[in-house]
Amino acid sequence: MAVAQTLPMNTVKFIQTVQEGVYRNLVQIAEDKGITVQDLIRAVIIPEWHAQTRTASRPPQQRSRRS
């Protein structure tokens, strides 16, 4: 019997398509870390991308300051 999963109200689902070679790389990295590809994307890749993107989009004077 399948169990329905309740998501918090502030979550959003999305679908991502990647090339086969990229997916194979993600699988290998996830296996090396002992996690799933979904966990890798959610817990590692997205936070790192977000941090890099946020830093890169700030004006230079703000990048050198620590918050």
C-alpha atoms as one frame of an Amber mdcrd trajectory, in Angstrom:
protein
   0.000   0.000   0.000   1.402   3.390  -0.996   1.651   6.031   1.672   0.666
   9.565   0.705   3.375  12.078   1.435   2.428  15.502   2.729   4.713  18.337
   1.704   5.069  21.571   3.645   2.969  24.353   2.151   5.999  26.393   1.067
   7.593  23.714  -1.130   7.638  23.554  -4.904   8.258  20.513  -7.078  10.003
  20.753 -10.424  11.357  18.443 -13.099  14.890  18.771 -14.424  16.150  17.197
 -17.631  19.869  16.535 -18.078  21.949  14.852 -20.726  22.741  11.186 -20.172
  26.432  11.870 -19.527  25.601  14.476 -16.907  23.233  12.048 -15.218  25.891
   9.322 -15.171  28.280  11.785 -13.515  25.644  12.668 -10.919  25.008   8.986
 -10.228  28.719   8.352  -9.713  29.131  11.326  -7.385  26.041  10.312  -5.414
  27.243   6.718  -5.122  30.656   7.915  -3.939  28.925   9.935  -1.219  26.506
   7.141  -0.330  23.426   9.200  -1.185  20.809   9.312  -3.927  20.976  11.607
  -6.936  17.939  13.438  -5.577  19.703  14.027  -2.255  22.844  15.150  -4.078
  20.921  17.710  -6.091  18.821  18.916  -3.155  21.478  18.983  -0.428  24.700
  19.705  -2.325  24.319  21.021  -5.853  21.462  23.494  -5.396  22.868  25.086
  -2.207  26.345  25.420  -3.776  24.898  26.873  -6.982  22.745  29.275  -4.994
  25.702  30.478  -2.928  27.865  30.982  -6.029  25.105  32.702  -7.964  24.245
  34.991  -5.079  27.901  35.953  -4.603  28.480  36.492  -8.323  25.418  38.713
  -8.672  26.427  41.106  -5.881  28.240  44.330  -6.726  32.025  44.076  -6.079
  31.953  46.211  -2.913  29.416  43.844  -1.329  31.345  40.685  -2.271  34.338
  41.636  -0.150  32.278  42.280   2.983  31.305  39.522   5.356  27.703  39.413
   6.501
